[in-house]
Amino acid sequence: MSQVTQLNAEQIDLAQQAAGLIFERFIAFYDCFYTVTQRAKQRFESEDWSGGQEDANQRIRLYDQHVDSARSSIKTLTGHLSPSDEFSNAVKMSYAKLLKRHDNFEVAESFYNSVYQRLFRHRYIRAHRLFIEPSRYSAAFDYHPEVTKVKDQNLAGLLQQWLVKSDNQLPFASGDAPIKSITNYLESRYPQLHHIKSHQLEFTKEVFYRNRGAYLVGQYHGTGLSFPIMLPLVIREHQLHIDSVLCDSDELSIVFGFARAYFMFATRTPRRIVNFLKRLMPNKSDAELFTAIGCQKHGKTEFYRDYLIHMQSSEDNFELAAGIKGMVMCVFTLPSYPVVFKLIKDEFTPPKDIDEKTVKAKYQLVKRHDRVGRMADTQEFRNLEFPISRFDPQLISELQNLAPSKIKIVDETLTISHLYIERRMIPLNIYLEQANAEQLENAVEEYGSALKQLAAANIFPGDMLFKNFGVTRHGRVIFYDYDEISYMTEMNFRELPKVDSSDYFSTPTHISVGPKDVFPKEFATFLLNRADLRSLFQRFHPDLFTAKFWQDCQNDIRLGHYQEAYPYRHKAGFNQCD
């Protein structure tokens, strides 16, 4: 408080006005965010899929638009904003007072942080200037889940109440058949359900929407038994169909995974929804769950807070990440923390022929595109500080050699001016070398499925080498190297001229090639250097090596035929509900 008293009355008043302006812009932002999110229900029920995609993109852009508006307003108000501790602290304290009774104060704090960092170009990042820690501890109300509860002595009756209260305007297909199928499935997964006399379900009244799917999410409670439950809904012939039933944390975790687009879920109190989801998926962090419901900027704040706590409680050193070194990125990791840090090299390894601006644009494309469960989400950081004592000497030398313009060392602090952070996975090339027969089969099927789902979403990876894909703890294959991605519709997929038909994988030695030409038959040359891989690809995905497959995908995209990549595996399909 002593710092604030050094300001005169006019300066204190100016600080209060600045805080009020930022708060007003936050309220305007979240009102727009909520309005766009609310439209998801109408988009889904009217099958307006293109409108839903437009809303998802618009919602991502809203944050930057309102942060920039706040920055401009502050500049107009102050003429120039002083970076002094006294004035910055006064603005922050005034803003914190405005949040004392606000239900969404955590997201509002992240908004303030964003405005501050854009005003000062990501400099002067200190705890007393920013909400590195929350301004207050949440009250019990903030942590109470925002759910509806129903009870019934009969499991089928409980599920029927859930469907009735889910507020869907479209009729369910097949009458009572879905309820019977769900009941039978749950009782097969949890036999003790047969002996429970009273059943209870907690669920979010609002529905989670994403692309062509809607998801009812709840938690079952019975004597000695509790488990999460999700019912994915799809529309066929203007009727709702229950497409699957998911009833364990791992299955829900995939649906809420880091490689998928953000859910449209209308809530004024995202913390309360995150706390409910945390009960269903205890392995998910607050950062992941805030991000999953579209509050990705606050997800970034939660990640940074968790990272700082981990740094204080761990002792291991940062080191180069496992895998083949990239031509564009230098990648390092902290073994005890499940992410990788990626910074763009100053000079790219030949034959890469792109620049840093293009690479950043590719990452931004992925952020705004539907990732269909096959592209890792990233968080972008500027001027991130690290204790140099936690870096292996080999890593410091590597960073200074490959990205000297982004590295600054002052005393005991190493600062990186720009980097991306994303979930650490096992590089697919390493996974394939270590996999047993079952894992190898699953990985090849997953890799091919990833390429097909990306293609259907109008994404061509460009560099399809196994080293550019990772394997998650659930065994899913995810793409994470974006410097060569393009839209499918930009590419020209061609068949090679016919050669000796007895040698399927042979290619001609000379052919005229344009910059956007792709010859799918050649994929085998750099991917299938092992007999077991060739056999598995021929079994699961032989069409990937034909130009026709890729051309057909292009035609579907141009005709607006959208293929949904639902976030549950075929073996979990619940077609008997139809």
VEXDREN-2710 file (C-alpha; in Angstrom, 1 decimal):
% VEXDREN-2710
k/r/px/py/pz
1/MET/0.0/0.0/0.0
2/SER/3.0/2.3/0.6
3/GLN/3.7/2.3/-3.1
4/VAL/0.3/3.6/-4.0
5/THR/0.5/6.5/-1.5
6/GLN/3.4/7.9/-3.5
7/LEU/0.9/8.9/-6.2
8/ASN/-1.0/12.2/-6.0
9/ALA/-4.8/12.3/-6.1
10/GLU/-4.9/12.9/-9.9
11/GLN/-2.7/9.9/-10.6
12/ILE/-4.8/7.7/-8.3
13/ASP/-8.0/8.8/-10.0
14/LEU/-6.4/8.1/-13.4
15/ALA/-5.4/4.6/-12.2
16/GLN/-9.0/4.0/-11.1
17/GLN/-10.3/5.1/-14.5
18/ALA/-7.8/2.8/-16.2
19/ALA/-8.9/-0.1/-14.1
20/GLY/-12.6/0.7/-14.9
21/LEU/-11.9/0.8/-18.6
22/ILE/-10.3/-2.6/-18.6
23/PHE/-13.1/-4.0/-16.5
24/GLU/-15.7/-2.6/-18.9
25/ARG/-13.9/-4.1/-21.9
26/PHE/-13.8/-7.5/-20.1
27/ILE/-17.6/-7.4/-19.4
28/ALA/-18.1/-6.5/-23.1
29/PHE/-15.9/-9.3/-24.2
30/TYR/-17.6/-12.0/-22.1
31/ASP/-21.0/-10.8/-23.1
32/CYS/-20.0/-11.3/-26.7
33/PHE/-18.4/-14.6/-25.9
34/TYR/-21.5/-15.8/-24.1
35/THR/-23.8/-14.7/-26.9
36/VAL/-21.8/-16.5/-29.6
37/THR/-21.6/-19.6/-27.4
38/GLN/-25.4/-19.6/-26.8
39/ARG/-26.0/-19.8/-30.6
40/ALA/-24.4/-23.3/-30.6
41/LYS/-27.7/-24.9/-29.6
42/GLN/-29.6/-23.3/-32.5
43/ARG/-26.8/-24.1/-34.9
44/PHE/-26.9/-27.7/-33.9
45/GLU/-30.6/-28.2/-34.0
46/SER/-30.9/-26.5/-37.3
47/GLU/-27.9/-28.4/-38.7
48/ASP/-26.2/-25.2/-39.6
49/TRP/-22.7/-26.7/-39.6
50/SER/-21.0/-23.9/-41.5
51/GLY/-22.5/-21.3/-39.2
52/GLY/-21.2/-23.3/-36.2
53/GLN/-17.7/-23.2/-37.7
54/GLU/-18.0/-19.5/-38.2
55/ASP/-19.1/-19.0/-34.6
56/ALA/-16.2/-21.0/-33.3
57/ASN/-13.7/-18.9/-35.3
58/GLN/-15.4/-15.7/-34.3
59/ARG/-15.3/-16.6/-30.6
60/ILE/-11.5/-17.2/-30.7
61/ARG/-11.0/-13.8/-32.3
62/LEU/-13.2/-12.0/-29.8
63/TYR/-10.5/-12.0/-27.0
64/ASP/-7.8/-10.3/-29.1
65/GLN/-10.3/-7.8/-30.4
66/HIS/-11.4/-6.7/-27.0
67/VAL/-7.9/-6.7/-25.5
68/ASP/-6.7/-4.5/-28.3
69/SER/-9.7/-2.2/-27.7
70/ALA/-8.8/-1.9/-24.1
71/ARG/-5.2/-1.2/-24.9
72/SER/-6.3/1.6/-27.2
73/SER/-8.6/3.1/-24.6
74/ILE/-5.9/3.1/-22.0
75/LYS/-3.5/4.9/-24.3
76/THR/-6.2/7.5/-25.1
77/LEU/-6.9/8.0/-21.4
78/THR/-3.3/8.3/-20.2
79/GLY/-1.5/9.6/-23.2
80/HIS/1.2/7.1/-22.3
81/LEU/1.0/4.5/-19.6
82/SER/3.8/4.7/-17.1
83/PRO/5.6/1.4/-16.4
84/SER/6.3/2.7/-12.9
85/ASP/5.6/0.2/-10.0
86/GLU/3.5/2.8/-8.2
87/PHE/1.0/3.5/-11.0
88/SER/0.9/-0.1/-12.3
89/ASN/0.2/-1.4/-8.8
90/ALA/-2.5/1.2/-8.3
91/VAL/-4.3/0.1/-11.5
92/LYS/-4.0/-3.5/-10.4
93/MET/-5.4/-2.9/-6.9
94/SER/-8.3/-0.8/-8.3
95/TYR/-9.1/-3.6/-10.7
96/ALA/-8.9/-6.2/-8.0
97/LYS/-11.5/-4.2/-6.0
98/LEU/-13.9/-4.4/-9.0
99/LEU/-13.6/-8.2/-9.0
100/LYS/-14.4/-8.8/-5.3
101/ARG/-17.9/-9.9/-6.0
102/HIS/-17.6/-11.0/-9.6
103/ASP/-18.4/-14.6/-10.3
104/ASN/-16.0/-14.8/-13.2
105/PHE/-13.1/-13.0/-11.6
106/GLU/-10.4/-15.5/-12.7
107/VAL/-11.0/-15.1/-16.4
108/ALA/-11.2/-11.3/-15.8
109/GLU/-7.8/-11.4/-14.2
110/SER/-6.3/-13.1/-17.3
111/PHE/-7.9/-10.4/-19.4
112/TYR/-6.2/-7.7/-17.3
113/ASN/-2.9/-9.6/-17.8
114/SER/-3.3/-9.6/-21.5
115/VAL/-4.1/-5.9/-21.7
116/TYR/-1.0/-5.1/-19.5
117/GLN/1.3/-7.2/-21.6
118/ARG/0.2/-5.7/-24.9
119/LEU/0.6/-2.2/-23.5
120/PHE/4.2/-3.0/-22.4
121/ARG/5.0/-5.4/-25.3
122/HIS/5.4/-8.3/-22.9
123/ARG/8.0/-6.5/-20.7
124/TYR/8.0/-5.6/-17.0
125/ILE/6.3/-9.0/-16.2
126/ARG/6.3/-9.0/-12.4
127/ALA/4.0/-10.5/-9.8
128/HIS/3.1/-7.1/-8.2
129/ARG/2.0/-5.8/-11.6
130/LEU/0.1/-8.8/-12.9
131/PHE/-2.3/-11.4/-11.5
132/ILE/0.3/-14.1/-11.4
133/GLU/-1.6/-15.3/-8.3
134/PRO/-5.4/-14.9/-8.0
135/SER/-6.5/-11.7/-6.4
136/ARG/-8.5/-13.6/-3.9
137/TYR/-9.4/-17.1/-2.9
138/SER/-12.7/-18.3/-4.3
139/ALA/-15.7/-18.5/-2.0
140/ALA/-17.5/-21.8/-1.5
141/PHE/-20.1/-20.6/-4.1
142/ASP/-17.4/-20.3/-6.7
143/TYR/-16.4/-23.9/-6.3
144/HIS/-19.9/-25.4/-6.1
145/PRO/-20.6/-27.2/-9.3
146/GLU/-23.3/-25.8/-11.6
147/VAL/-25.4/-28.9/-12.0
148/THR/-28.9/-30.4/-11.8
149/LYS/-29.7/-33.4/-9.7
150/VAL/-32.2/-36.2/-10.3
151/LYS/-33.0/-39.3/-8.3
152/ASP/-34.9/-42.5/-9.2
153/GLN/-35.3/-46.0/-7.8
154/ASN/-34.9/-47.3/-11.4
155/LEU/-31.9/-46.7/-13.5
156/ALA/-33.9/-46.5/-16.7
157/GLY/-36.2/-43.9/-15.1
158/LEU/-33.1/-41.9/-14.0
159/LEU/-31.8/-41.8/-17.6
160/GLN/-35.2/-40.9/-18.9
161/GLN/-35.4/-37.9/-16.6
162/TRP/-31.9/-36.8/-17.8
163/LEU/-33.0/-36.8/-21.5
164/VAL/-36.2/-34.9/-20.7
165/LYS/-34.4/-32.2/-18.7
166/SER/-31.7/-31.8/-21.3
167/ASP/-33.8/-29.2/-23.1
168/ASN/-33.4/-30.5/-26.6
169/GLN/-36.0/-29.3/-29.1
170/LEU/-35.6/-32.2/-31.5
171/PRO/-37.3/-35.5/-30.8
172/PHE/-35.2/-38.6/-30.0
173/ALA/-35.4/-41.5/-32.4
174/SER/-36.6/-45.0/-31.6
175/GLY/-38.8/-44.2/-28.6
176/ASP/-37.6/-45.9/-25.4
177/ALA/-35.0/-48.1/-27.2
178/PRO/-32.1/-45.8/-26.4
179/ILE/-32.8/-45.9/-22.7
180/LYS/-32.9/-49.7/-22.7
181/SER/-29.7/-49.9/-24.6
182/ILE/-27.9/-47.5/-22.3
183/THR/-29.2/-49.3/-19.2
184/ASN/-28.0/-52.6/-20.6
185/TYR/-24.6/-51.2/-21.5
186/LEU/-24.0/-49.5/-18.1
187/GLU/-25.1/-52.7/-16.2
188/SER/-22.6/-54.7/-18.3
189/ARG/-19.8/-52.2/-17.4
190/TYR/-20.8/-51.9/-13.7
191/PRO/-22.6/-55.2/-12.7
192/GLN/-23.2/-53.8/-9.1
193/LEU/-25.9/-51.5/-10.7
194/HIS/-28.2/-54.5/-10.5
195/HIS/-28.2/-54.4/-6.7
196/ILE/-28.4/-50.6/-6.1
197/LYS/-31.9/-49.5/-4.9
198/SER/-31.6/-45.8/-5.4
199/HIS/-29.9/-44.0/-8.2
200/GLN/-28.8/-40.4/-8.5
201/LEU/-27.4/-38.4/-11.4
202/GLU/-25.8/-34.9/-11.4
203/PHE/-25.5/-33.3/-14.8
204/THR/-25.0/-30.0/-16.5
205/LYS/-28.3/-28.6/-17.8
206/GLU/-26.5/-26.9/-20.6
207/VAL/-25.2/-29.1/-23.4
208/PHE/-21.6/-29.2/-24.7
209/TYR/-21.6/-28.6/-28.4
210/ARG/-18.8/-29.0/-30.9
211/ASN/-19.1/-29.3/-34.7
212/ARG/-21.8/-31.8/-35.5
213/GLY/-22.0/-33.3/-32.0
214/ALA/-23.7/-32.5/-28.8
215/TYR/-22.7/-34.1/-25.5
216/LEU/-24.7/-34.6/-22.3
217/VAL/-22.3/-34.8/-19.4
218/GLY/-23.1/-36.1/-15.9
219/GLN/-22.0/-38.1/-12.9
220/TYR/-23.8/-41.2/-11.5
221/HIS/-24.0/-41.9/-7.8
222/GLY/-25.2/-45.0/-6.1
223/THR/-24.4/-46.9/-3.0
224/GLY/-20.6/-47.6/-3.2
225/LEU/-20.4/-46.6/-6.8
226/SER/-19.7/-43.4/-8.7
227/PHE/-18.7/-42.8/-12.3
228/PRO/-18.8/-40.2/-15.1
229/ILE/-21.2/-40.6/-17.9
230/MET/-21.4/-38.9/-21.3
231/LEU/-24.1/-39.3/-24.0
232/PRO/-22.9/-38.0/-27.4
233/LEU/-25.9/-36.9/-29.6
234/VAL/-26.0/-36.7/-33.4
235/ILE/-28.7/-35.7/-35.8
236/ARG/-29.9/-38.1/-38.5
237/GLU/-33.0/-37.4/-40.6
238/HIS/-33.9/-34.5/-38.3
239/GLN/-34.0/-36.7/-35.2
240/LEU/-31.6/-37.0/-32.2
241/HIS/-29.7/-40.3/-32.0
242/ILE/-27.6/-41.3/-29.0
243/ASP/-24.4/-42.3/-30.8
244/SER/-22.5/-43.8/-27.9
245/VAL/-22.2/-44.0/-24.1
246/LEU/-19.0/-43.2/-22.4
247/CYS/-18.6/-44.0/-18.7
248/ASP/-15.1/-43.8/-17.5
249/SER/-12.6/-41.0/-17.0
250/ASP/-10.2/-42.0/-19.8
251/GLU/-13.0/-42.0/-22.4
252/LEU/-14.1/-38.6/-21.4
253/SER/-10.5/-37.3/-21.3
254/ILE/-10.2/-38.1/-25.0
255/VAL/-13.4/-36.1/-25.8
256/PHE/-11.9/-33.2/-23.8
257/GLY/-8.5/-33.7/-25.3
258/PHE/-5.9/-31.1/-26.1
259/ALA/-6.0/-31.9/-29.8
260/ARG/-9.6/-30.9/-30.3
261/ALA/-11.5/-27.7/-31.0
262/TYR/-12.9/-25.9/-28.0
263/PHE/-16.4/-26.8/-26.8
264/MET/-19.3/-24.3/-27.1
265/PHE/-20.7/-24.4/-23.6
266/ALA/-22.8/-21.4/-22.4
267/THR/-22.0/-20.4/-18.8
268/ARG/-21.4/-17.2/-16.9
269/THR/-19.4/-19.1/-14.3
270/PRO/-16.7/-21.2/-16.0
271/ARG/-15.0/-22.0/-12.8
272/ARG/-18.0/-23.9/-11.5
273/ILE/-18.2/-26.0/-14.7
274/VAL/-14.4/-26.7/-14.6
275/ASN/-14.8/-27.9/-11.0
276/PHE/-17.5/-30.3/-12.0
277/LEU/-15.5/-31.6/-15.0
278/LYS/-12.5/-32.0/-12.7
279/ARG/-14.5/-34.5/-10.6
280/LEU/-15.2/-36.6/-13.7
281/MET/-11.6/-36.4/-15.1
282/PRO/-9.3/-36.0/-12.1
283/ASN/-6.2/-36.3/-14.3
284/LYS/-7.1/-33.2/-16.2
285/SER/-5.6/-29.9/-15.0
286/ASP/-7.6/-26.7/-14.5
287/ALA/-5.6/-25.3/-17.5
288/GLU/-6.8/-28.1/-19.8
289/LEU/-10.4/-27.8/-18.7
290/PHE/-10.7/-24.0/-19.0
291/THR/-9.1/-24.3/-22.4
292/ALA/-11.5/-27.1/-23.4
293/ILE/-14.6/-24.9/-22.8
294/GLY/-13.1/-22.0/-24.8
295/CYS/-11.4/-20.0/-22.0
296/GLN/-8.0/-20.7/-23.5
297/LYS/-6.4/-17.5/-22.4
298/HIS/-7.3/-18.2/-18.8
299/GLY/-6.2/-21.8/-19.5
300/LYS/-2.8/-20.3/-20.3
301/THR/-2.8/-18.4/-16.9
302/GLU/-3.7/-21.6/-15.1
303/PHE/-0.9/-23.4/-16.9
304/TYR/1.7/-20.8/-15.9
305/ARG/0.6/-20.9/-12.3
306/ASP/0.9/-24.6/-12.2
307/TYR/4.3/-24.4/-13.9
308/LEU/5.6/-22.0/-11.3
309/ILE/4.4/-24.3/-8.5
310/HIS/6.0/-27.3/-10.2
311/MET/9.3/-25.4/-10.6
312/GLN/9.4/-24.7/-6.9
313/SER/8.7/-28.3/-6.0
314/SER/11.0/-30.0/-8.5
315/GLU/14.8/-30.2/-8.9
316/ASP/15.4/-31.8/-12.4
317/ASN/17.0/-29.9/-15.3
318/PHE/15.6/-28.8/-18.6
319/GLU/17.1/-30.9/-21.5
320/LEU/16.7/-31.4/-25.2
321/ALA/13.6/-33.3/-26.1
322/ALA/13.8/-36.9/-27.3
323/GLY/13.5/-37.5/-31.1
324/ILE/15.1/-36.4/-34.3
325/LYS/16.1/-32.7/-34.2
326/GLY/13.8/-30.5/-36.3
327/MET/14.9/-28.2/-39.2
328/VAL/12.7/-25.3/-37.9
329/MET/12.3/-25.7/-34.2
330/CYS/14.6/-26.3/-31.2
331/VAL/12.7/-28.3/-28.7
332/PHE/13.4/-28.9/-25.0
333/THR/11.6/-30.3/-22.0
334/LEU/11.6/-30.7/-18.3
335/PRO/11.4/-34.5/-17.7
336/SER/9.2/-34.1/-14.6
337/TYR/6.6/-31.9/-16.4
338/PRO/4.4/-33.1/-19.3
339/VAL/5.1/-30.4/-21.9
340/VAL/7.7/-29.4/-24.5
341/PHE/9.0/-25.9/-25.2
342/LYS/9.5/-25.0/-28.8
343/LEU/11.3/-22.0/-30.2
344/ILE/11.9/-21.1/-33.8
345/LYS/15.5/-21.2/-35.0
346/ASP/17.1/-18.1/-36.3
347/GLU/18.2/-20.0/-39.5
348/PHE/16.4/-23.1/-40.8
349/THR/18.2/-26.3/-41.7
350/PRO/18.3/-26.9/-45.5
351/PRO/16.3/-27.7/-47.5
352/LYS/13.6/-25.8/-45.5
353/ASP/12.7/-22.7/-47.6
354/ILE/10.3/-20.7/-45.4
355/ASP/10.7/-17.8/-42.9
356/GLU/9.7/-17.2/-39.3
357/LYS/6.7/-15.2/-40.2
358/THR/5.3/-18.1/-42.2
359/VAL/5.9/-20.5/-39.4
360/LYS/4.0/-18.3/-36.9
361/ALA/1.2/-18.0/-39.4
362/LYS/0.9/-21.8/-39.7
363/TYR/0.7/-22.1/-35.9
364/GLN/-2.0/-19.4/-35.9
365/LEU/-3.9/-21.3/-38.6
366/VAL/-3.9/-24.4/-36.4
367/LYS/-5.2/-22.5/-33.4
368/ARG/-8.2/-21.3/-35.4
369/HIS/-8.9/-24.4/-37.4
370/ASP/-10.8/-27.5/-36.3
371/ARG/-8.1/-29.8/-35.0
372/VAL/-10.4/-32.8/-35.2
373/GLY/-8.5/-34.5/-32.4
374/ARG/-5.3/-34.8/-34.5
375/MET/-3.4/-31.6/-34.0
376/ALA/-2.0/-30.5/-30.7
377/ASP/-3.1/-27.2/-29.3
378/THR/-0.3/-24.8/-28.3
379/GLN/0.2/-21.9/-26.0
380/GLU/2.3/-19.0/-27.2
381/PHE/4.6/-17.2/-24.7
382/ARG/6.8/-14.1/-24.9
383/ASN/9.7/-13.2/-22.7
384/LEU/9.4/-16.3/-20.6
385/GLU/12.0/-16.5/-17.8
386/PHE/13.8/-19.6/-16.6
387/PRO/16.3/-20.1/-13.8
388/ILE/19.6/-20.8/-15.7
389/SER/20.7/-23.2/-12.9
390/ARG/18.0/-25.6/-14.2
391/PHE/19.5/-25.9/-17.7
392/ASP/22.0/-28.5/-18.8
393/PRO/25.1/-26.8/-20.3
394/GLN/24.5/-28.7/-23.6
395/LEU/21.0/-27.2/-23.9
396/ILE/22.2/-23.7/-23.2
397/SER/24.8/-24.1/-25.9
398/GLU/22.2/-25.5/-28.3
399/LEU/19.8/-22.6/-27.8
400/GLN/22.6/-20.0/-28.2
401/ASN/23.8/-21.6/-31.4
402/LEU/20.4/-22.1/-33.0
403/ALA/18.3/-19.2/-31.7
404/PRO/20.7/-16.5/-30.4
405/SER/18.3/-13.7/-31.2
406/LYS/15.7/-15.2/-28.8
407/ILE/18.0/-15.9/-25.9
408/LYS/19.0/-13.4/-23.2
409/ILE/20.9/-14.3/-20.1
410/VAL/21.1/-11.8/-17.2
411/ASP/22.6/-12.9/-13.9
412/GLU/20.8/-16.2/-13.1
413/THR/17.9/-15.8/-15.5
414/LEU/17.5/-17.0/-19.0
415/THR/14.8/-15.3/-21.0
416/ILE/13.3/-16.6/-24.2
417/SER/11.6/-13.9/-26.2
418/HIS/9.2/-16.2/-28.1
419/LEU/8.2/-19.8/-27.8
420/TYR/5.4/-22.3/-28.0
421/ILE/4.4/-24.8/-25.3
422/GLU/2.5/-28.0/-26.1
423/ARG/1.8/-31.4/-24.6
424/ARG/4.7/-33.8/-24.6
425/MET/4.1/-37.0/-26.5
426/ILE/6.2/-40.0/-27.5
427/PRO/7.5/-39.2/-31.0
428/LEU/5.8/-41.8/-33.4
429/ASN/9.2/-42.9/-34.9
430/ILE/10.5/-43.8/-31.4
431/TYR/7.2/-45.4/-30.5
432/LEU/7.3/-47.6/-33.6
433/GLU/10.8/-48.8/-32.8
434/GLN/9.8/-49.9/-29.3
435/ALA/6.2/-51.1/-29.9
436/ASN/5.1/-54.7/-29.5
437/ALA/2.9/-56.3/-32.2
438/GLU/-0.4/-55.0/-30.8
439/GLN/0.9/-51.5/-30.2
440/LEU/2.4/-51.4/-33.7
441/GLU/-0.9/-52.4/-35.3
442/ASN/-2.8/-49.8/-33.3
443/ALA/-0.2/-47.1/-34.1
444/VAL/-0.3/-47.7/-37.9
445/GLU/-4.1/-47.7/-37.9
446/GLU/-4.1/-44.5/-35.8
447/TYR/-1.5/-42.8/-38.0
448/GLY/-3.5/-43.5/-41.2
449/SER/-6.8/-42.4/-39.5
450/ALA/-5.1/-39.2/-38.4
451/LEU/-4.1/-38.4/-42.0
452/LYS/-7.6/-39.2/-43.2
453/GLN/-9.3/-37.1/-40.6
454/LEU/-7.0/-34.2/-41.2
455/ALA/-7.6/-34.4/-44.9
456/ALA/-11.4/-34.4/-44.4
457/ALA/-10.9/-31.2/-42.3
458/ASN/-9.0/-29.6/-45.2
459/ILE/-5.6/-30.0/-43.7
460/PHE/-2.6/-31.6/-45.5
461/PRO/0.3/-32.1/-43.1
462/GLY/3.0/-31.6/-45.8
463/ASP/5.8/-33.4/-43.9
464/MET/4.3/-36.7/-43.1
465/LEU/7.4/-38.4/-41.6
466/PHE/6.7/-40.3/-38.4
467/LYS/8.9/-37.9/-36.4
468/ASN/6.3/-35.2/-36.8
469/PHE/3.6/-37.2/-35.0
470/GLY/3.3/-38.2/-31.4
471/VAL/1.5/-40.8/-29.4
472/THR/-0.6/-39.9/-26.4
473/ARG/-1.1/-41.9/-23.2
474/HIS/-4.3/-43.1/-24.7
475/GLY/-2.5/-44.5/-27.8
476/ARG/-3.8/-41.8/-30.1
477/VAL/-1.6/-40.4/-32.9
478/ILE/-1.4/-36.6/-33.0
479/PHE/0.3/-34.3/-35.5
480/TYR/2.5/-31.6/-34.0
481/ASP/4.8/-30.1/-36.7
482/TYR/3.0/-27.3/-38.5
483/ASP/5.6/-25.5/-40.6
484/GLU/4.6/-27.2/-43.8
485/ILE/0.8/-27.6/-43.4
486/SER/-1.5/-26.4/-46.2
487/TYR/-5.1/-26.5/-47.0
488/MET/-6.0/-29.7/-48.9
489/THR/-7.7/-27.5/-51.6
490/GLU/-4.4/-25.8/-52.4
491/MET/-2.6/-29.0/-53.3
492/ASN/-2.4/-30.9/-56.6
493/PHE/-2.5/-34.7/-56.0
494/ARG/-1.2/-36.6/-59.0
495/GLU/-0.6/-40.2/-60.0
496/LEU/2.8/-41.1/-61.2
497/PRO/3.2/-42.3/-64.8
498/LYS/2.9/-46.0/-65.0
499/VAL/6.0/-48.1/-64.7
500/ASP/6.6/-51.8/-64.2
501/SER/3.4/-53.0/-62.7
502/SER/5.1/-55.9/-60.9
503/ASP/6.9/-53.5/-58.6
504/TYR/4.1/-51.6/-56.7
505/PHE/6.4/-49.2/-55.0
506/SER/8.7/-48.3/-57.9
507/THR/8.7/-44.7/-59.3
508/PRO/10.0/-43.1/-62.4
509/THR/13.4/-41.3/-62.2
510/HIS/12.4/-38.1/-64.0
511/ILE/9.1/-36.2/-63.8
512/SER/8.1/-32.5/-64.0
513/VAL/6.9/-31.3/-60.6
514/GLY/5.2/-28.1/-59.5
515/PRO/5.4/-26.5/-56.1
516/LYS/2.0/-27.8/-55.0
517/ASP/2.2/-31.2/-56.7
518/VAL/2.0/-34.3/-54.4
519/PHE/2.4/-37.9/-55.5
520/PRO/0.8/-40.1/-52.8
521/LYS/2.4/-43.2/-54.2
522/GLU/5.8/-41.8/-53.1
523/PHE/4.7/-41.8/-49.5
524/ALA/5.7/-45.4/-49.3
525/THR/9.3/-44.5/-50.2
526/PHE/10.0/-42.5/-47.1
527/LEU/7.5/-44.1/-44.7
528/LEU/7.6/-47.9/-45.3
529/ASN/11.1/-48.9/-44.8
530/ARG/10.1/-52.0/-42.8
531/ALA/8.3/-55.0/-44.0
532/ASP/5.9/-55.1/-41.1
533/LEU/4.9/-51.5/-41.7
534/ARG/4.3/-52.2/-45.3
535/SER/2.1/-55.1/-44.4
536/LEU/0.0/-53.1/-41.9
537/PHE/-0.4/-50.1/-44.2
538/GLN/-1.6/-52.4/-47.0
539/ARG/-4.1/-53.9/-44.5
540/PHE/-5.5/-50.7/-43.0
541/HIS/-4.8/-47.8/-45.3
542/PRO/-3.8/-48.8/-48.9
543/ASP/-5.9/-45.9/-50.2
544/LEU/-3.5/-43.4/-48.8
545/PHE/-1.0/-44.2/-51.5
546/THR/-3.5/-43.4/-54.3
547/ALA/-4.1/-39.9/-55.7
548/LYS/-7.8/-40.8/-56.0
549/PHE/-8.3/-40.9/-52.2
550/TRP/-6.9/-37.4/-51.8
551/GLN/-8.7/-36.0/-54.9
552/ASP/-12.0/-37.4/-53.6
553/CYS/-11.3/-35.6/-50.2
554/GLN/-10.8/-32.4/-52.1
555/ASN/-14.0/-32.8/-54.0
556/ASP/-16.0/-33.4/-50.8
557/ILE/-14.5/-30.3/-49.3
558/ARG/-15.4/-28.2/-52.3
559/LEU/-18.9/-29.5/-52.3
560/GLY/-19.3/-28.8/-48.6
561/HIS/-19.5/-32.5/-47.6
562/TYR/-18.2/-32.3/-44.1
563/GLN/-17.0/-35.6/-42.5
564/GLU/-17.2/-35.4/-38.7
565/ALA/-14.3/-36.9/-36.7
566/TYR/-16.1/-38.0/-33.6
567/PRO/-13.9/-38.2/-30.4
568/TYR/-14.8/-41.8/-29.5
569/ARG/-13.5/-44.9/-31.1
570/HIS/-15.5/-47.1/-33.3
571/LYS/-15.4/-49.9/-30.8
572/ALA/-17.3/-47.7/-28.4
573/GLY/-20.0/-47.1/-31.0
574/PHE/-23.6/-47.4/-29.7
575/ASN/-25.5/-48.1/-32.9
576/GLN/-27.9/-50.3/-31.1
577/CYS/-29.5/-47.2/-29.8
578/ASP/-30.8/-46.4/-33.2
END
